[in-house]
Structure formats: C-alpha cells, structure tokens
C-alpha cells in the first residue's frame, strides 16, 4: 500500500479529478494549502531576506494498493500539467503506508482502502 500526495495548481483540480475517475481511482482527499517552491525566489531588501509569498495550491491524498501506483501517478501528471509543463505545476510524493483501517467495519489492510 502507498500514500500518494500530490500538490497541484488549483485550476487543475477538476481536470485531475475527472481523469482519476476515468482511471477508476475514486477515493481521494482534497485539501486547500499554501506554499512556495522554485517559482518564488528569496529576495533581499536592505540586506534582509524577504520570505516568498505563499501561493495557493491543492493537496490530493490518495491511498492505493501497489498495483494502482503507476496509473495514479501517470494520470495526475497528465491532468495536472499545463500544456508543455510550467514551473509551479506541482509535485507528487509516494510514501509507504503501513496500515489502513476502515472505521465503520474495522477492516484492515489493502481491502480497507
């Protein structure tokens, strides 16, 4: 089991959700977040560092069984990316997930996803 976390542009959320549904990836958590990456350089004013502005983003958390990792990542990349790819299109993080528990039934493991 893996937890796929994607940080994407807010204007790409509908495209990504629709693409994931078409790929039969239907369980998703969406959170509005802010942050900055390479698109915001650290600037200096009178010798002092000025923190970059925080940019609105959307965080997607998707728990999948191992056989769904590649299709999920490929789908997000294709749907989240602007035409030729732009700075700020986002990032995807894939982390091992030790356990999943469905609260309603106490079912555990991959079948609980």
Jmol script that loads the backbone (N, CA, C; Angstrom):
load data "model"
ATOM      1  N   UNK A   1       0.839  -1.180   0.000  1.00  0.00           N
ATOM      2  CA  UNK A   1       0.000   0.000   0.000  1.00  0.00           C
ATOM      3  C   UNK A   1       0.881   1.238   0.000  1.00  0.00           C
ATOM      4  N   UNK A   2       0.407   2.260  -0.696  1.00  0.00           N
ATOM      5  CA  UNK A   2       1.146   3.521  -0.784  1.00  0.00           C
ATOM      6  C   UNK A   2       0.183   4.683  -0.563  1.00  0.00           C
ATOM      7  N   UNK A   3       0.742   5.776  -0.068  1.00  0.00           N
ATOM      8  CA  UNK A   3       0.007   7.030   0.019  1.00  0.00           C
ATOM      9  C   UNK A   3       0.613   7.969  -1.008  1.00  0.00           C
ATOM     10  N   UNK A   4      -0.197   8.383  -1.954  1.00  0.00           N
ATOM     11  CA  UNK A   4       0.244   9.310  -2.987  1.00  0.00           C
ATOM     12  C   UNK A   4      -0.264  10.692  -2.599  1.00  0.00           C
ATOM     13  N   UNK A   5       0.664  11.622  -2.451  1.00  0.00           N
ATOM     14  CA  UNK A   5       0.329  13.003  -2.127  1.00  0.00           C
ATOM     15  C   UNK A   5       0.769  13.867  -3.292  1.00  0.00           C
ATOM     16  N   UNK A   6      -0.173  14.583  -3.861  1.00  0.00           N
ATOM     17  CA  UNK A   6       0.129  15.469  -4.987  1.00  0.00           C
ATOM     18  C   UNK A   6      -0.212  16.898  -4.593  1.00  0.00           C
ATOM     19  N   UNK A   7       0.687  17.811  -4.917  1.00  0.00           N
ATOM     20  CA  UNK A   7       0.450  19.240  -4.740  1.00  0.00           C
ATOM     21  C   UNK A   7       0.298  19.816  -6.145  1.00  0.00           C
ATOM     22  N   UNK A   8      -0.874  20.369  -6.444  1.00  0.00           N
ATOM     23  CA  UNK A   8      -1.155  20.830  -7.805  1.00  0.00           C
ATOM     24  C   UNK A   8      -1.724  22.250  -7.792  1.00  0.00           C
ATOM     25  N   UNK A   9      -1.800  22.840  -8.980  1.00  0.00           N
ATOM     26  CA  UNK A   9      -2.411  24.154  -9.143  1.00  0.00           C
ATOM     27  C   UNK A   9      -3.924  24.024  -8.930  1.00  0.00           C
ATOM     28  N   UNK A  10      -4.545  24.973  -8.237  1.00  0.00           N
ATOM     29  CA  UNK A  10      -5.990  24.899  -8.007  1.00  0.00           C
ATOM     30  C   UNK A  10      -6.817  24.823  -9.293  1.00  0.00           C
ATOM     31  N   UNK A  11      -6.361  25.482 -10.355  1.00  0.00           N
ATOM     32  CA  UNK A  11      -7.139  25.464 -11.595  1.00  0.00           C
ATOM     33  C   UNK A  11      -7.088  24.120 -12.311  1.00  0.00           C
ATOM     34  N   UNK A  12      -6.260  23.191 -11.848  1.00  0.00           N
ATOM     35  CA  UNK A  12      -6.165  21.865 -12.470  1.00  0.00           C
ATOM     36  C   UNK A  12      -6.951  20.802 -11.699  1.00  0.00           C
ATOM     37  N   UNK A  13      -7.550  21.179 -10.574  1.00  0.00           N
ATOM     38  CA  UNK A  13      -8.233  20.195  -9.726  1.00  0.00           C
ATOM     39  C   UNK A  13      -9.332  19.451 -10.478  1.00  0.00           C
ATOM     40  N   UNK A  14     -10.208  20.159 -11.162  1.00  0.00           N
ATOM     41  CA  UNK A  14     -11.299  19.485 -11.870  1.00  0.00           C
ATOM     42  C   UNK A  14     -10.771  18.534 -12.941  1.00  0.00           C
ATOM     43  N   UNK A  15      -9.734  18.946 -13.670  1.00  0.00           N
ATOM     44  CA  UNK A  15      -9.135  18.076 -14.695  1.00  0.00           C
ATOM     45  C   UNK A  15      -8.586  16.802 -14.057  1.00  0.00           C
ATOM     46  N   UNK A  16      -7.890  16.963 -12.935  1.00  0.00           N
ATOM     47  CA  UNK A  16      -7.283  15.806 -12.269  1.00  0.00           C
ATOM     48  C   UNK A  16      -8.359  14.874 -11.729  1.00  0.00           C
ATOM     49  N   UNK A  17      -9.365  15.427 -11.079  1.00  0.00           N
ATOM     50  CA  UNK A  17     -10.443  14.586 -10.530  1.00  0.00           C
ATOM     51  C   UNK A  17     -11.142  13.801 -11.627  1.00  0.00           C
ATOM     52  N   UNK A  18     -11.473  14.469 -12.718  1.00  0.00           N
ATOM     53  CA  UNK A  18     -12.141  13.790 -13.829  1.00  0.00           C
ATOM     54  C   UNK A  18     -11.266  12.684 -14.408  1.00  0.00           C
ATOM     55  N   UNK A  19      -9.978  12.963 -14.568  1.00  0.00           N
ATOM     56  CA  UNK A  19      -9.057  11.958 -15.113  1.00  0.00           C
ATOM     57  C   UNK A  19      -8.921  10.772 -14.163  1.00  0.00           C
ATOM     58  N   UNK A  20      -8.847  11.031 -12.866  1.00  0.00           N
ATOM     59  CA  UNK A  20      -8.749   9.939 -11.892  1.00  0.00           C
ATOM     60  C   UNK A  20     -10.008   9.070 -11.919  1.00  0.00           C
ATOM     61  N   UNK A  21     -11.162   9.697 -12.011  1.00  0.00           N
ATOM     62  CA  UNK A  21     -12.408   8.930 -12.079  1.00  0.00           C
ATOM     63  C   UNK A  21     -12.422   8.061 -13.332  1.00  0.00           C
ATOM     64  N   UNK A  22     -11.970   8.606 -14.466  1.00  0.00           N
ATOM     65  CA  UNK A  22     -11.896   7.828 -15.705  1.00  0.00           C
ATOM     66  C   UNK A  22     -10.953   6.635 -15.564  1.00  0.00           C
ATOM     67  N   UNK A  23      -9.932   6.777 -14.712  1.00  0.00           N
ATOM     68  CA  UNK A  23      -8.962   5.694 -14.488  1.00  0.00           C
ATOM     69  C   UNK A  23      -9.395   4.773 -13.346  1.00  0.00           C
ATOM     70  N   UNK A  24     -10.630   4.928 -12.864  1.00  0.00           N
ATOM     71  CA  UNK A  24     -11.177   4.137 -11.750  1.00  0.00           C
ATOM     72  C   UNK A  24     -10.453   4.357 -10.432  1.00  0.00           C
ATOM     73  N   UNK A  25      -9.872   5.533 -10.259  1.00  0.00           N
ATOM     74  CA  UNK A  25      -9.293   5.938  -8.970  1.00  0.00           C
ATOM     75  C   UNK A  25     -10.317   6.898  -8.372  1.00  0.00           C
ATOM     76  N   UNK A  26     -11.121   6.403  -7.428  1.00  0.00           N
ATOM     77  CA  UNK A  26     -12.275   7.183  -6.977  1.00  0.00           C
ATOM     78  C   UNK A  26     -12.201   7.627  -5.524  1.00  0.00           C
ATOM     79  N   UNK A  27     -11.194   7.210  -4.793  1.00  0.00           N
ATOM     80  CA  UNK A  27     -11.086   7.611  -3.387  1.00  0.00           C
ATOM     81  C   UNK A  27      -9.987   8.651  -3.259  1.00  0.00           C
ATOM     82  N   UNK A  28     -10.366   9.841  -2.795  1.00  0.00           N
ATOM     83  CA  UNK A  28      -9.421  10.950  -2.789  1.00  0.00           C
ATOM     84  C   UNK A  28      -9.785  11.920  -1.669  1.00  0.00           C
ATOM     85  N   UNK A  29      -8.782  12.507  -1.071  1.00  0.00           N
ATOM     86  CA  UNK A  29      -8.976  13.586  -0.105  1.00  0.00           C
ATOM     87  C   UNK A  29      -8.333  14.839  -0.686  1.00  0.00           C
ATOM     88  N   UNK A  30      -9.069  15.943  -0.656  1.00  0.00           N
ATOM     89  CA  UNK A  30      -8.596  17.204  -1.231  1.00  0.00           C
ATOM     90  C   UNK A  30      -8.509  18.242  -0.119  1.00  0.00           C
ATOM     91  N   UNK A  31      -7.369  18.926  -0.047  1.00  0.00           N
ATOM     92  CA  UNK A  31      -7.149  19.967   0.952  1.00  0.00           C
ATOM     93  C   UNK A  31      -6.581  21.197   0.259  1.00  0.00           C
ATOM     94  N   UNK A  32      -7.091  22.347   0.604  1.00  0.00           N
ATOM     95  CA  UNK A  32      -6.521  23.604   0.093  1.00  0.00           C
ATOM     96  C   UNK A  32      -5.346  23.971   0.990  1.00  0.00           C
ATOM     97  N   UNK A  33      -4.195  24.225   0.378  1.00  0.00           N
ATOM     98  CA  UNK A  33      -2.970  24.530   1.123  1.00  0.00           C
ATOM     99  C   UNK A  33      -2.278  25.731   0.487  1.00  0.00           C
ATOM    100  N   UNK A  34      -1.264  26.247   1.158  1.00  0.00           N
ATOM    101  CA  UNK A  34      -0.421  27.287   0.574  1.00  0.00           C
ATOM    102  C   UNK A  34       1.033  26.888   0.759  1.00  0.00           C
ATOM    103  N   UNK A  35       1.880  27.388  -0.110  1.00  0.00           N
ATOM    104  CA  UNK A  35       3.304  27.086  -0.007  1.00  0.00           C
ATOM    105  C   UNK A  35       4.068  27.810  -1.095  1.00  0.00           C
ATOM    106  N   UNK A  36       5.352  27.532  -1.158  1.00  0.00           N
ATOM    107  CA  UNK A  36       6.159  28.086  -2.246  1.00  0.00           C
ATOM    108  C   UNK A  36       7.273  27.117  -2.562  1.00  0.00           C
ATOM    109  N   UNK A  37       7.704  27.182  -3.790  1.00  0.00           N
ATOM    110  CA  UNK A  37       8.787  26.329  -4.259  1.00  0.00           C
ATOM    111  C   UNK A  37       9.722  27.151  -5.109  1.00  0.00           C
ATOM    112  N   UNK A  38      10.173  26.576  -6.198  1.00  0.00           N
ATOM    113  CA  UNK A  38      11.138  27.250  -7.066  1.00  0.00           C
ATOM    114  C   UNK A  38      10.583  28.495  -7.742  1.00  0.00           C
ATOM    115  N   UNK A  39       9.268  28.563  -7.908  1.00  0.00           N
ATOM    116  CA  UNK A  39       8.730  29.719  -8.627  1.00  0.00           C
ATOM    117  C   UNK A  39       8.873  31.007  -7.833  1.00  0.00           C
ATOM    118  N   UNK A  40       9.170  30.920  -6.560  1.00  0.00           N
ATOM    119  CA  UNK A  40       9.338  32.112  -5.729  1.00  0.00           C
ATOM    120  C   UNK A  40      10.764  32.140  -5.186  1.00  0.00           C
ATOM    121  N   UNK A  41      11.601  33.023  -5.717  1.00  0.00           N
ATOM    122  CA  UNK A  41      12.967  33.176  -5.228  1.00  0.00           C
ATOM    123  C   UNK A  41      12.978  34.010  -3.951  1.00  0.00           C
ATOM    124  N   UNK A  42      13.951  33.741  -3.103  1.00  0.00           N
ATOM    125  CA  UNK A  42      14.130  34.563  -1.911  1.00  0.00           C
ATOM    126  C   UNK A  42      14.744  35.878  -2.351  1.00  0.00           C
ATOM    127  N   UNK A  43      14.116  36.961  -1.940  1.00  0.00           N
ATOM    128  CA  UNK A  43      14.596  38.287  -2.309  1.00  0.00           C
ATOM    129  C   UNK A  43      15.224  38.955  -1.097  1.00  0.00           C
ATOM    130  N   UNK A  44      16.028  39.962  -1.386  1.00  0.00           N
ATOM    131  CA  UNK A  44      16.681  40.728  -0.321  1.00  0.00           C
ATOM    132  C   UNK A  44      16.246  42.180  -0.422  1.00  0.00           C
ATOM    133  N   UNK A  45      15.994  42.783   0.724  1.00  0.00           N
ATOM    134  CA  UNK A  45      15.671  44.196   0.787  1.00  0.00           C
ATOM    135  C   UNK A  45      16.500  44.793   1.906  1.00  0.00           C
ATOM    136  N   UNK A  46      17.400  45.703   1.541  1.00  0.00           N
ATOM    137  CA  UNK A  46      18.304  46.331   2.502  1.00  0.00           C
ATOM    138  C   UNK A  46      19.061  45.291   3.332  1.00  0.00           C
ATOM    139  N   UNK A  47      19.508  44.249   2.644  1.00  0.00           N
ATOM    140  CA  UNK A  47      20.322  43.225   3.287  1.00  0.00           C
ATOM    141  C   UNK A  47      19.540  42.179   4.063  1.00  0.00           C
ATOM    142  N   UNK A  48      18.236  42.303   4.121  1.00  0.00           N
ATOM    143  CA  UNK A  48      17.403  41.349   4.851  1.00  0.00           C
ATOM    144  C   UNK A  48      16.687  40.418   3.870  1.00  0.00           C
ATOM    145  N   UNK A  49      16.644  39.145   4.224  1.00  0.00           N
ATOM    146  CA  UNK A  49      15.888  38.203   3.409  1.00  0.00           C
ATOM    147  C   UNK A  49      14.398  38.485   3.572  1.00  0.00           C
ATOM    148  N   UNK A  50      13.710  38.444   2.448  1.00  0.00           N
ATOM    149  CA  UNK A  50      12.257  38.618   2.460  1.00  0.00           C
ATOM    150  C   UNK A  50      11.647  37.272   2.086  1.00  0.00           C
ATOM    151  N   UNK A  51      10.771  36.791   2.929  1.00  0.00           N
ATOM    152  CA  UNK A  51      10.143  35.488   2.680  1.00  0.00           C
ATOM    153  C   UNK A  51       9.273  35.558   1.427  1.00  0.00           C
ATOM    154  N   UNK A  52       9.325  34.506   0.605  1.00  0.00           N
ATOM    155  CA  UNK A  52       8.470  34.471  -0.586  1.00  0.00           C
ATOM    156  C   UNK A  52       6.993  34.435  -0.185  1.00  0.00           C
ATOM    157  N   UNK A  53       6.160  34.942  -1.058  1.00  0.00           N
ATOM    158  CA  UNK A  53       4.721  34.873  -0.825  1.00  0.00           C
ATOM    159  C   UNK A  53       4.264  33.423  -0.874  1.00  0.00           C
ATOM    160  N   UNK A  54       3.297  33.099  -0.048  1.00  0.00           N
ATOM    161  CA  UNK A  54       2.706  31.767  -0.089  1.00  0.00           C
ATOM    162  C   UNK A  54       1.686  31.728  -1.225  1.00  0.00           C
ATOM    163  N   UNK A  55       1.756  30.670  -2.008  1.00  0.00           N
ATOM    164  CA  UNK A  55       0.919  30.540  -3.194  1.00  0.00           C
ATOM    165  C   UNK A  55      -0.149  29.479  -2.935  1.00  0.00           C
ATOM    166  N   UNK A  56      -1.407  29.764  -3.264  1.00  0.00           N
ATOM    167  CA  UNK A  56      -2.460  28.763  -3.073  1.00  0.00           C
ATOM    168  C   UNK A  56      -2.211  27.539  -3.949  1.00  0.00           C
ATOM    169  N   UNK A  57      -2.366  26.373  -3.359  1.00  0.00           N
ATOM    170  CA  UNK A  57      -2.232  25.093  -4.059  1.00  0.00           C
ATOM    171  C   UNK A  57      -3.333  24.167  -3.560  1.00  0.00           C
ATOM    172  N   UNK A  58      -3.436  23.010  -4.168  1.00  0.00           N
ATOM    173  CA  UNK A  58      -4.359  21.973  -3.731  1.00  0.00           C
ATOM    174  C   UNK A  58      -3.547  20.720  -3.453  1.00  0.00           C
ATOM    175  N   UNK A  59      -3.834  20.091  -2.318  1.00  0.00           N
ATOM    176  CA  UNK A  59      -3.157  18.846  -1.954  1.00  0.00           C
ATOM    177  C   UNK A  59      -4.148  17.698  -2.123  1.00  0.00           C
ATOM    178  N   UNK A  60      -3.713  16.675  -2.842  1.00  0.00           N
ATOM    179  CA  UNK A  60      -4.503  15.468  -3.020  1.00  0.00           C
ATOM    180  C   UNK A  60      -3.820  14.342  -2.266  1.00  0.00           C
ATOM    181  N   UNK A  61      -4.564  13.626  -1.459  1.00  0.00           N
ATOM    182  CA  UNK A  61      -4.050  12.435  -0.784  1.00  0.00           C
ATOM    183  C   UNK A  61      -4.859  11.251  -1.283  1.00  0.00           C
ATOM    184  N   UNK A  62      -4.154  10.264  -1.825  1.00  0.00           N
ATOM    185  CA  UNK A  62      -4.813   9.097  -2.399  1.00  0.00           C
ATOM    186  C   UNK A  62      -4.095   7.850  -1.900  1.00  0.00           C
ATOM    187  N   UNK A  63      -4.803   7.026  -1.150  1.00  0.00           N
ATOM    188  CA  UNK A  63      -4.250   5.754  -0.686  1.00  0.00           C
ATOM    189  C   UNK A  63      -4.574   4.697  -1.738  1.00  0.00           C
ATOM    190  N   UNK A  64      -3.555   3.959  -2.171  1.00  0.00           N
ATOM    191  CA  UNK A  64      -3.762   2.946  -3.208  1.00  0.00           C
ATOM    192  C   UNK A  64      -3.003   1.670  -2.860  1.00  0.00           C
ATOM    193  N   UNK A  65      -3.501   0.568  -3.402  1.00  0.00           N
ATOM    194  CA  UNK A  65      -2.735  -0.669  -3.354  1.00  0.00           C
ATOM    195  C   UNK A  65      -1.622  -0.561  -4.389  1.00  0.00           C
ATOM    196  N   UNK A  66      -0.576  -1.342  -4.203  1.00  0.00           N
ATOM    197  CA  UNK A  66       0.635  -1.203  -5.019  1.00  0.00           C
ATOM    198  C   UNK A  66       0.379  -1.247  -6.528  1.00  0.00           C
ATOM    199  N   UNK A  67      -0.565  -2.061  -6.976  1.00  0.00           N
ATOM    200  CA  UNK A  67      -0.792  -2.181  -8.422  1.00  0.00           C
ATOM    201  C   UNK A  67      -1.417  -0.929  -9.032  1.00  0.00           C
ATOM    202  N   UNK A  68      -1.891   0.012  -8.208  1.00  0.00           N
ATOM    203  CA  UNK A  68      -2.506   1.235  -8.719  1.00  0.00           C
ATOM    204  C   UNK A  68      -1.578   2.445  -8.669  1.00  0.00           C
ATOM    205  N   UNK A  69      -0.356   2.274  -8.197  1.00  0.00           N
ATOM    206  CA  UNK A  69       0.551   3.417  -8.040  1.00  0.00           C
ATOM    207  C   UNK A  69       0.865   4.061  -9.390  1.00  0.00           C
ATOM    208  N   UNK A  70       1.325   3.290 -10.347  1.00  0.00           N
ATOM    209  CA  UNK A  70       1.749   3.858 -11.632  1.00  0.00           C
ATOM    210  C   UNK A  70       0.608   4.550 -12.369  1.00  0.00           C
ATOM    211  N   UNK A  71      -0.558   3.914 -12.438  1.00  0.00           N
ATOM    212  CA  UNK A  71      -1.682   4.525 -13.154  1.00  0.00           C
ATOM    213  C   UNK A  71      -2.135   5.807 -12.459  1.00  0.00           C
ATOM    214  N   UNK A  72      -2.083   5.822 -11.129  1.00  0.00           N
ATOM    215  CA  UNK A  72      -2.483   7.021 -10.388  1.00  0.00           C
ATOM    216  C   UNK A  72      -1.512   8.163 -10.657  1.00  0.00           C
ATOM    217  N   UNK A  73      -0.224   7.885 -10.559  1.00  0.00           N
ATOM    218  CA  UNK A  73       0.792   8.921 -10.785  1.00  0.00           C
ATOM    219  C   UNK A  73       0.741   9.418 -12.229  1.00  0.00           C
ATOM    220  N   UNK A  74       0.678   8.507 -13.181  1.00  0.00           N
ATOM    221  CA  UNK A  74       0.635   8.909 -14.592  1.00  0.00           C
ATOM    222  C   UNK A  74      -0.595   9.766 -14.896  1.00  0.00           C
ATOM    223  N   UNK A  75      -1.721   9.404 -14.316  1.00  0.00           N
ATOM    224  CA  UNK A  75      -2.956  10.157 -14.530  1.00  0.00           C
ATOM    225  C   UNK A  75      -2.845  11.564 -13.965  1.00  0.00           C
ATOM    226  N   UNK A  76      -2.295  11.682 -12.765  1.00  0.00           N
ATOM    227  CA  UNK A  76      -2.135  13.005 -12.154  1.00  0.00           C
ATOM    228  C   UNK A  76      -1.189  13.864 -12.985  1.00  0.00           C
ATOM    229  N   UNK A  77      -0.063  13.291 -13.404  1.00  0.00           N
ATOM    230  CA  UNK A  77       0.913  14.061 -14.189  1.00  0.00           C
ATOM    231  C   UNK A  77       0.270  14.594 -15.468  1.00  0.00           C
ATOM    232  N   UNK A  78      -0.437  13.735 -16.189  1.00  0.00           N
ATOM    233  CA  UNK A  78      -1.043  14.160 -17.454  1.00  0.00           C
ATOM    234  C   UNK A  78      -2.111  15.227 -17.250  1.00  0.00           C
ATOM    235  N   UNK A  79      -2.912  15.097 -16.199  1.00  0.00           N
ATOM    236  CA  UNK A  79      -4.031  16.021 -15.998  1.00  0.00           C
ATOM    237  C   UNK A  79      -3.627  17.309 -15.285  1.00  0.00           C
ATOM    238  N   UNK A  80      -2.592  17.254 -14.459  1.00  0.00           N
ATOM    239  CA  UNK A  80      -2.207  18.429 -13.668  1.00  0.00           C
ATOM    240  C   UNK A  80      -1.258  19.356 -14.411  1.00  0.00           C
ATOM    241  N   UNK A  81      -0.589  18.819 -15.394  1.00  0.00           N
ATOM    242  CA  UNK A  81       0.440  19.580 -16.102  1.00  0.00           C
ATOM    243  C   UNK A  81      -0.177  20.543 -17.107  1.00  0.00           C
ATOM    244  N   UNK A  82       0.310  21.771 -17.119  1.00  0.00           N
ATOM    245  CA  UNK A  82      -0.087  22.719 -18.158  1.00  0.00           C
ATOM    246  C   UNK A  82       0.589  22.294 -19.463  1.00  0.00           C
ATOM    247  N   UNK A  83       0.109  22.754 -20.584  1.00  0.00           N
ATOM    248  CA  UNK A  83       0.498  22.297 -21.922  1.00  0.00           C
ATOM    249  C   UNK A  83       1.892  21.679 -22.038  1.00  0.00           C
ATOM    250  N   UNK A  84       2.927  22.468 -21.854  1.00  0.00           N
ATOM    251  CA  UNK A  84       4.286  21.949 -22.007  1.00  0.00           C
ATOM    252  C   UNK A  84       4.992  21.817 -20.670  1.00  0.00           C
ATOM    253  N   UNK A  85       4.280  22.031 -19.611  1.00  0.00           N
ATOM    254  CA  UNK A  85       4.887  21.981 -18.285  1.00  0.00           C
ATOM    255  C   UNK A  85       5.409  23.348 -17.895  1.00  0.00           C
ATOM    256  N   UNK A  86       5.006  23.799 -16.728  1.00  0.00           N
ATOM    257  CA  UNK A  86       5.421  25.106 -16.242  1.00  0.00           C
ATOM    258  C   UNK A  86       5.932  24.983 -14.817  1.00  0.00           C
ATOM    259  N   UNK A  87       6.796  25.905 -14.433  1.00  0.00           N
ATOM    260  CA  UNK A  87       7.212  25.959 -13.041  1.00  0.00           C
ATOM    261  C   UNK A  87       5.960  26.172 -12.206  1.00  0.00           C
ATOM    262  N   UNK A  88       5.823  25.396 -11.154  1.00  0.00           N
ATOM    263  CA  UNK A  88       4.654  25.516 -10.291  1.00  0.00           C
ATOM    264  C   UNK A  88       3.552  24.527 -10.601  1.00  0.00           C
ATOM    265  N   UNK A  89       3.744  23.664 -11.617  1.00  0.00           N
ATOM    266  CA  UNK A  89       2.718  22.665 -11.928  1.00  0.00           C
ATOM    267  C   UNK A  89       2.497  21.707 -10.762  1.00  0.00           C
ATOM    268  N   UNK A  90       3.513  21.494  -9.935  1.00  0.00           N
ATOM    269  CA  UNK A  90       3.302  20.680  -8.744  1.00  0.00           C
ATOM    270  C   UNK A  90       4.331  19.595  -8.544  1.00  0.00           C
ATOM    271  N   UNK A  91       4.050  18.784  -7.547  1.00  0.00           N
ATOM    272  CA  UNK A  91       4.925  17.663  -7.177  1.00  0.00           C
ATOM    273  C   UNK A  91       4.051  16.498  -6.735  1.00  0.00           C
ATOM    274  N   UNK A  92       4.609  15.303  -6.832  1.00  0.00           N
ATOM    275  CA  UNK A  92       3.944  14.099  -6.333  1.00  0.00           C
ATOM    276  C   UNK A  92       4.919  13.378  -5.415  1.00  0.00           C
ATOM    277  N   UNK A  93       4.430  13.007  -4.247  1.00  0.00           N
ATOM    278  CA  UNK A  93       5.221  12.253  -3.277  1.00  0.00           C
ATOM    279  C   UNK A  93       4.556  10.897  -3.075  1.00  0.00           C
ATOM    280  N   UNK A  94       5.357   9.843  -3.073  1.00  0.00           N
ATOM    281  CA  UNK A  94       4.841   8.489  -2.872  1.00  0.00           C
ATOM    282  C   UNK A  94       5.515   7.922  -1.632  1.00  0.00           C
ATOM    283  N   UNK A  95       4.710   7.571  -0.639  1.00  0.00           N
ATOM    284  CA  UNK A  95       5.261   7.052   0.612  1.00  0.00           C
ATOM    285  C   UNK A  95       4.613   5.715   0.951  1.00  0.00           C
ATOM    286  N   UNK A  96       5.389   4.828   1.578  1.00  0.00           N
ATOM    287  CA  UNK A  96       4.807   3.561   2.020  1.00  0.00           C
ATOM    288  C   UNK A  96       3.728   3.819   3.074  1.00  0.00           C
ATOM    289  N   UNK A  97       2.689   3.036   3.026  1.00  0.00           N
ATOM    290  CA  UNK A  97       1.615   3.149   4.008  1.00  0.00           C
ATOM    291  C   UNK A  97       1.561   1.834   4.774  1.00  0.00           C
ATOM    292  N   UNK A  98       1.795   1.925   6.054  1.00  0.00           N
ATOM    293  CA  UNK A  98       1.888   0.724   6.871  1.00  0.00           C
ATOM    294  C   UNK A  98       0.559   0.018   7.037  1.00  0.00           C
ATOM    295  N   UNK A  99      -0.491   0.771   7.259  1.00  0.00           N
ATOM    296  CA  UNK A  99      -1.781   0.161   7.566  1.00  0.00           C
ATOM    297  C   UNK A  99      -2.906   1.102   7.173  1.00  0.00           C
ATOM    298  N   UNK A 100      -4.032   0.532   6.848  1.00  0.00           N
ATOM    299  CA  UNK A 100      -5.254   1.289   6.603  1.00  0.00           C
ATOM    300  C   UNK A 100      -6.371   0.586   7.368  1.00  0.00           C
ATOM    301  N   UNK A 101      -7.195   1.348   8.058  1.00  0.00           N
ATOM    302  CA  UNK A 101      -8.306   0.780   8.822  1.00  0.00           C
ATOM    303  C   UNK A 101      -9.583   1.502   8.425  1.00  0.00           C
ATOM    304  N   UNK A 102     -10.579   0.752   8.005  1.00  0.00           N
ATOM    305  CA  UNK A 102     -11.898   1.338   7.727  1.00  0.00           C
ATOM    306  C   UNK A 102     -12.632   1.405   9.058  1.00  0.00           C
ATOM    307  N   UNK A 103     -12.945   2.599   9.494  1.00  0.00           N
ATOM    308  CA  UNK A 103     -13.534   2.798  10.817  1.00  0.00           C
ATOM    309  C   UNK A 103     -14.878   2.088  10.944  1.00  0.00           C
ATOM    310  N   UNK A 104     -15.705   2.161   9.940  1.00  0.00           N
ATOM    311  CA  UNK A 104     -17.049   1.580  10.007  1.00  0.00           C
ATOM    312  C   UNK A 104     -17.025   0.087  10.307  1.00  0.00           C
ATOM    313  N   UNK A 105     -16.108  -0.662   9.669  1.00  0.00           N
ATOM    314  CA  UNK A 105     -16.103  -2.124   9.793  1.00  0.00           C
ATOM    315  C   UNK A 105     -14.893  -2.683  10.528  1.00  0.00           C
ATOM    316  N   UNK A 106     -13.922  -1.839  10.818  1.00  0.00           N
ATOM    317  CA  UNK A 106     -12.645  -2.255  11.406  1.00  0.00           C
ATOM    318  C   UNK A 106     -11.839  -3.142  10.451  1.00  0.00           C
ATOM    319  N   UNK A 107     -12.202  -3.130   9.172  1.00  0.00           N
ATOM    320  CA  UNK A 107     -11.460  -3.862   8.146  1.00  0.00           C
ATOM    321  C   UNK A 107     -10.079  -3.238   8.024  1.00  0.00           C
ATOM    322  N   UNK A 108      -9.063  -4.075   7.794  1.00  0.00           N
ATOM    323  CA  UNK A 108      -7.687  -3.589   7.765  1.00  0.00           C
ATOM    324  C   UNK A 108      -6.960  -4.041   6.503  1.00  0.00           C
ATOM    325  N   UNK A 109      -5.924  -3.269   6.153  1.00  0.00           N
ATOM    326  CA  UNK A 109      -5.088  -3.626   5.016  1.00  0.00           C
ATOM    327  C   UNK A 109      -5.617  -3.079   3.705  1.00  0.00           C
ATOM    328  N   UNK A 110      -5.155  -3.679   2.617  1.00  0.00           N
ATOM    329  CA  UNK A 110      -5.479  -3.195   1.285  1.00  0.00           C
ATOM    330  C   UNK A 110      -6.956  -3.193   0.963  1.00  0.00           C
ATOM    331  N   UNK A 111      -7.717  -4.121   1.530  1.00  0.00           N
ATOM    332  CA  UNK A 111      -9.156  -4.151   1.248  1.00  0.00           C
ATOM    333  C   UNK A 111      -9.905  -3.014   1.924  1.00  0.00           C
ATOM    334  N   UNK A 112      -9.272  -2.340   2.881  1.00  0.00           N
ATOM    335  CA  UNK A 112      -9.910  -1.212   3.567  1.00  0.00           C
ATOM    336  C   UNK A 112      -9.763   0.091   2.791  1.00  0.00           C
ATOM    337  N   UNK A 113      -8.924   0.086   1.766  1.00  0.00           N
ATOM    338  CA  UNK A 113      -8.702   1.330   1.002  1.00  0.00           C
ATOM    339  C   UNK A 113      -9.939   1.663   0.191  1.00  0.00           C
TER     340      UNK A 113
END
end "model"
wireframe off; spacefill off
backbone 0.3
color backbone group
